[in-house]
Amino acid sequence: MKADPSSKKSGMELLHYKDGTFHTHYDRPETFKSMVTFLKDPQGPPLWEENPEAKDVVHIDSEKAFRKLLKKEERPILMMFYAPWCGVCKRMMPAFQEAATDLKGNYVLAGMNVHPAEFDGIKQEYNIKGYPTFCYFEKGKFLYNFENYGATAGDIAEWMENPQPPQLKTPEVLWSDQESAVFHLTDDDFDSFLKDHHSVLVMFYAPWCGHCKTMKPEYEEAAETLNRDADSPGVLAAVDATVHKLVAERYHISGFPTVKYFDNSEEKYTLPQLRTKEKIIEWLHNPQAPPPPEQSWEEKQTSVVHLMAEDFRESLKKRKHALVMFYAPWCPHCKNAVPHFTAAADYFKEDRKIAYAAMDCTKGQNHELCKQEGVEGYPTFNYYNYGKFTEKYEGERVETGFTGFMKSLRGRDYEKVGKKKEEL
């Protein structure tokens, strides 16, 4: 039977059934894209283009359509590259779509979800490292980024009438360039400094590291006391491990901050417990071996696959279903989720099509990859199908939640196999 879904006379209704029972009426647009999106996640949010107030935004869903728009459109274009789950994107969409209506006819405001892996080329071409990213084009040529992420529709309209490159931000003054009681060491003077000072505590840090910034004032205050006291039991020094990489690599620095104690030029202890002024001063007056470190999640024998940036894509491509936990070792919510996530991985350890994987976002290049995968807080759980991001897991962070999610996916697999057998 042929029916026109848009015709009320047809009397046709679209109903959704789940697990053999009626679930809900389908009340979204009768388009292929909307229906497929709904079927993938019936409880998920509608597509942006389904919002009537976004009717004047040009919605792009393929690279071919994107290239065609740039080639043929004579009017200036402001393109919003976004991800559906991005909180900042959701906050900015109302202002963007209002501006699209206000500027209609003179300018084009367009939106494109570029989070799927198929758009990695576009992300690289336009340096899209976070969402949203706004790119302004004239006659197909990219000129500027718009970077006012709290903009109103009026702000966007005003900028479009006089587009300009973003104002240069005042660069942050590096710790090593500030007046400081801490001795800041480099690749060139590290060894000679240790020879001249028999007892040295060294903090290896990264400028972007939040925990380093938190520890910095405590370390500074301890240095005010220790580095200027003639009878001091030792001195405090620091190394920017992102700049002075030879020293950082020699001592296998992989996380920040890392505090090491050197006695007569030799590395003696790594001291993760020293984070406050009082503990630093107290320990240097009575240096002792730290308590044995707790075994990390990666070091434990579990069924969880621990990923690094360099093998992330290839590892996930081998599994039909992969749930990835992006975490930071210091995060209390992550620590609570680890035993449940590990138990779920053990439950499915014999199923070769399933992987429960984890990535420590504080390690090396993992930090950048986590940002690319939309990680804005810890822990974040993403589901991948043969390496392609499909959805965020928003269920309960307990074993039954993690296993139930995977059981539903495997149940669909078995249903498809059963139907194919019936057809044969």
C-alpha positions in Angstrom: 0.0 0.0 0.0 1.2 3.5 -0.9 0.4 6.3 1.5 1.3 10.0 1.7 2.5 10.5 5.3 1.9 14.2 5.0 -1.8 13.7 4.1 -4.2 13.7 7.0 -6.8 12.1 4.7 -4.7 8.9 4.6 -5.5 8.3 8.3 -2.0 6.8 8.7 -0.4 6.7 12.1 3.2 5.8 12.9 3.6 3.9 16.1 6.8 2.6 17.8 6.9 -0.8 19.4 9.6 -1.9 21.8 10.2 -5.5 22.9 6.9 -6.5 21.2 4.7 -3.9 23.0 3.5 -0.4 22.1 6.0 2.3 23.2 5.0 5.6 21.8 3.5 7.6 18.9 6.0 8.8 16.3 5.4 12.6 16.2 8.6 13.7 14.5 9.1 14.6 10.8 8.5 11.7 8.3 12.0 12.0 6.9 14.5 9.2 6.4 17.0 11.0 8.6 14.6 11.7 11.5 13.2 8.2 11.5 16.6 6.6 11.5 17.7 8.9 14.4 14.6 8.1 16.3 15.0 4.3 15.9 18.6 4.4 17.1 17.5 6.2 20.3 13.7 6.6 20.8 14.3 8.5 24.0 17.0 10.8 22.4 16.6 14.4 21.6 15.2 15.5 18.2 17.5 16.6 15.5 18.2 20.4 15.4 16.5 20.7 12.0 13.3 19.4 13.5 13.0 22.5 15.6 10.5 24.9 13.8 12.4 27.8 15.2 15.6 26.6 13.4 13.9 26.7 10.0 16.2 29.5 8.7 19.4 27.7 9.7 20.8 25.8 6.7 21.3 22.3 8.0 24.2 20.4 6.4 24.5 16.7 6.8 27.3 15.6 4.3 30.6 16.8 3.2 29.3 17.0 -0.4 26.5 19.4 0.7 29.1 21.4 2.7 31.4 21.8 -0.3 28.4 22.7 -2.6 27.3 25.4 -0.2 30.8 27.0 -0.1 31.1 26.8 -3.9 27.7 28.2 -4.9 26.7 30.6 -2.1 27.5 34.3 -2.9 26.4 35.6 0.5 28.7 35.5 3.6 28.3 32.3 5.6 28.7 31.7 9.3 29.0 27.9 9.8 28.4 26.4 13.3 30.3 23.1 13.6 28.7 21.2 16.5 28.1 17.9 18.3 24.5 17.0 19.4 25.6 16.2 23.0 27.6 19.5 23.5 26.2 21.6 26.3 27.7 24.9 25.0 26.2 24.1 21.5 22.7 23.6 23.0 23.0 26.9 24.9 24.0 28.8 21.7 21.5 27.2 19.3 18.5 29.5 20.2 20.6 32.7 19.7 22.1 31.3 16.4 18.7 30.3 15.0 17.2 33.7 16.0 20.1 35.4 14.2 19.5 33.2 11.1 16.0 34.5 10.9 17.0 38.2 11.5 19.7 38.0 8.9 17.8 36.0 6.3 18.4 37.2 2.8 21.7 38.9 3.5 23.7 36.2 5.2 23.6 32.4 5.6 23.9 30.8 9.0 24.4 27.1 8.7 24.9 24.2 11.1 26.7 20.9 10.8 27.2 18.0 13.2 30.8 17.1 12.5 31.4 14.8 15.5 31.1 11.5 13.5 34.5 10.1 12.4 33.5 10.5 8.7 34.0 14.3 9.1 37.6 14.0 10.6 38.9 15.6 7.4 36.8 18.7 7.8 37.8 18.9 11.5 41.4 18.8 10.6 41.0 21.3 7.7 39.3 23.9 9.9 41.2 23.2 13.1 38.0 22.0 14.9 39.3 20.9 18.4 36.2 21.6 20.4 32.5 22.3 20.0 31.0 24.6 18.9 33.5 26.0 16.4 32.2 28.9 14.3 33.8 29.6 10.9 33.1 32.6 8.7 33.3 32.3 4.9 33.1 34.8 2.0 32.8 33.4 -1.5 33.9 30.0 -0.3 37.0 31.2 1.5 37.4 30.8 5.2 38.4 34.1 6.9 37.7 34.2 10.6 36.5 32.3 13.7 33.7 33.8 15.8 34.5 33.1 19.4 31.8 34.8 21.5 30.3 31.7 23.2 27.9 33.7 25.3 26.6 35.7 22.3 23.0 36.8 21.8 21.3 37.0 18.4 22.1 40.7 18.4 25.8 40.0 19.1 25.9 37.6 16.2 24.1 40.0 13.8 26.4 42.9 14.8 29.5 40.8 14.2 28.3 39.5 10.8 27.9 43.1 9.7 31.5 43.8 10.6 33.4 40.5 10.8 36.8 40.6 12.4 39.4 38.1 13.6 39.2 37.2 17.3 41.0 39.6 19.6 44.3 38.2 20.7 44.1 37.0 24.3 46.8 38.2 26.7 49.1 35.3 26.9 49.4 33.7 30.4 52.7 34.5 32.1 54.6 31.3 32.5 55.4 30.2 36.0 59.1 30.1 35.1 58.9 33.8 34.0 57.3 35.0 37.2 59.2 36.2 40.3 59.4 33.0 42.4 61.2 31.5 45.3 61.2 28.2 43.4 64.2 27.3 41.3 63.1 26.7 37.7 65.3 24.2 36.0 65.9 23.4 32.3 67.4 20.6 30.3 70.7 22.5 30.3 71.1 23.3 34.0 69.3 20.4 35.7 72.3 18.2 36.3 74.6 21.0 37.5 71.9 22.3 39.9 71.7 18.8 41.5 75.4 18.7 41.9 75.4 22.1 43.7 72.5 21.1 46.0 72.7 17.8 47.9 68.9 17.6 48.8 66.4 18.7 46.2 62.7 18.2 45.7 61.6 18.7 42.1 58.1 19.2 40.9 57.5 18.2 37.2 54.5 20.0 35.9 52.5 21.1 32.8 51.2 24.6 32.4 47.7 23.4 31.5 47.5 21.0 34.4 44.7 22.0 36.9 46.2 20.0 39.8 49.6 21.7 39.2 47.9 25.1 39.4 46.3 24.0 42.6 49.5 22.8 44.1 51.6 25.8 42.9 50.8 28.3 45.7 51.5 25.6 48.3 54.8 24.8 46.7 55.7 28.5 46.4 55.0 29.1 50.1 57.1 26.1 51.1 59.9 27.4 48.9 59.7 30.8 50.6 60.7 29.0 53.8 63.1 26.3 52.5 64.9 28.0 49.7 65.8 31.1 51.8 66.7 29.4 55.0 70.5 28.9 55.5 69.8 25.8 57.7 67.2 24.4 55.2 67.2 20.5 54.9 66.7 20.9 51.1 65.5 23.1 48.3 62.5 23.1 46.0 62.8 23.2 42.2 60.4 22.8 39.3 60.6 21.7 35.7 58.1 22.5 32.9 57.9 19.0 31.4 56.2 20.2 28.3 59.2 22.4 27.4 62.2 20.5 28.9 61.3 17.1 27.6 64.8 15.5 27.8 64.8 15.6 31.6 61.1 14.6 31.7 61.7 11.6 29.5 64.8 10.6 31.4 62.7 10.3 34.6 59.7 8.8 32.8 57.3 11.6 33.7 53.8 10.6 32.5 51.4 12.5 34.8 51.3 15.9 36.5 52.3 17.0 38.9 55.0 14.4 39.7 57.2 15.2 42.7 60.6 13.5 42.9 63.3 13.7 45.6 67.0 13.8 44.7 69.8 13.0 47.2 73.3 13.8 46.1 72.2 14.0 42.4 70.5 10.6 42.5 66.8 10.1 42.2 65.6 8.5 45.4 61.8 8.8 45.8 58.6 9.7 44.0 56.3 11.4 46.4 52.7 11.7 45.3 51.5 12.4 48.9 53.3 15.8 49.1 50.8 18.4 48.0 50.7 21.0 50.8 53.2 23.4 52.3 53.1 21.7 55.7 53.6 18.2 54.3 56.5 19.3 52.1 58.4 21.0 54.9 57.7 18.2 57.3 58.9 15.5 54.9 62.1 17.3 54.0 63.1 17.6 57.6 62.7 13.8 57.9 63.0 12.2 54.4 61.5 8.7 54.4 60.4 6.3 51.7 56.8 6.8 50.7 54.2 4.1 51.4 54.0 1.6 48.5 51.8 3.0 45.7 48.4 1.5 45.1 48.3 -0.6 42.0 46.8 1.4 39.2 43.7 0.2 37.3 45.9 -0.5 34.2 48.3 -2.7 36.2 45.6 -4.9 37.5 44.6 -8.1 35.6 41.1 -7.4 34.4 39.1 -7.8 31.2 39.0 -4.0 30.5 41.1 -2.9 27.5 43.2 0.1 28.3 43.7 2.3 25.3 46.3 5.0 24.3 45.8 7.7 21.7 48.0 5.9 19.2 46.0 2.7 19.2 42.5 4.1 20.0 41.0 3.9 16.5 42.5 0.6 15.4 41.6 -1.2 18.7 37.9 -0.1 18.5 37.5 -1.0 14.8 38.0 -4.7 15.8 34.9 -4.8 18.1 31.3 -4.5 17.0 30.3 -3.1 20.4 32.7 -1.1 22.6 31.8 1.0 25.7 34.7 3.3 26.5 35.2 4.9 29.9 37.2 8.2 29.7 38.6 8.9 33.2 41.2 10.6 35.4 42.9 8.5 38.1 42.2 11.2 40.7 38.5 11.5 40.0 36.3 10.2 42.8 33.4 9.4 40.6 35.7 7.4 38.3 37.0 5.5 41.3 33.4 4.6 42.2 32.6 3.4 38.7 35.8 1.3 38.2 34.7 -1.8 40.0 31.3 -1.9 38.4 32.8 -1.3 34.9 35.4 -4.0 35.5 32.8 -6.5 36.6 30.8 -5.8 33.4 33.9 -6.4 31.3 34.5 -9.7 33.1 30.9 -10.7 32.5 31.4 -10.4 28.7 35.0 -11.5 28.6 34.2 -14.5 26.4 32.3 -12.5 23.8 34.8 -11.4 21.1 32.5 -8.8 19.6 32.3 -6.8 22.8 34.9 -4.6 24.5 34.8 -2.6 27.7 37.7 -0.2 27.2 39.2 2.7 29.2 41.4 5.7 28.6 43.3 7.7 31.2 42.8 11.2 29.8 45.7 12.6 31.9 48.4 10.6 30.0 50.4 12.0 27.1 48.5 12.5 23.9 45.4 11.0 25.5 44.5 14.5 26.8 44.0 15.9 23.3 42.1 12.8 22.0 39.7 12.9 25.0 38.8 16.5 24.0 38.2 15.4 20.4 35.9 12.7 21.7 33.8 15.2 23.5 35.0 14.5 27.0 34.0 17.5 29.2 34.0 15.8 32.6 35.0 12.5 34.3 34.0 9.9 33.8 32.5 10.1 30.3 31.2 6.9 28.7 31.0 6.7 24.8 29.6 3.8 22.8 31.4 2.9 19.5 30.2 0.5 16.8 33.3 -0.8 14.9 35.2 2.3 15.9 32.5 4.8 15.0 31.1 6.9 17.8 27.3 6.2 18.1 26.1 7.6 21.4 26.9 8.6 24.9 26.0 6.2 27.6 23.8 8.0 30.2 22.7 5.0 32.2 23.4 4.0 35.7 27.1 3.7 36.6 26.7 0.3 38.2 27.4 -3.2 37.0 23.7 -3.9 36.1 23.6 -0.7 34.1 26.7 -1.4 32.1 25.8 -5.1 31.4 22.2 -4.2 30.6 23.2 -1.7 28.0 25.4 -4.3 26.3 22.8 -7.1 26.6 20.3 -4.9 24.7 22.8 -4.4 21.9 23.5 -8.2 21.7 19.8 -8.9 21.8 19.3 -6.8 18.7 22.1 -8.7 17.0 20.5 -12.0 17.7 17.1 -10.8 16.4 18.7 -9.8 13.1 20.4 -13.2 12.8 17.1 -14.9 13.5 15.2 -12.9 10.9 17.9 -13.7 8.2 17.6 -17.4 9.0 13.8 -17.2 8.6 14.1 -15.5 5.3 16.4 -18.3 4.1 
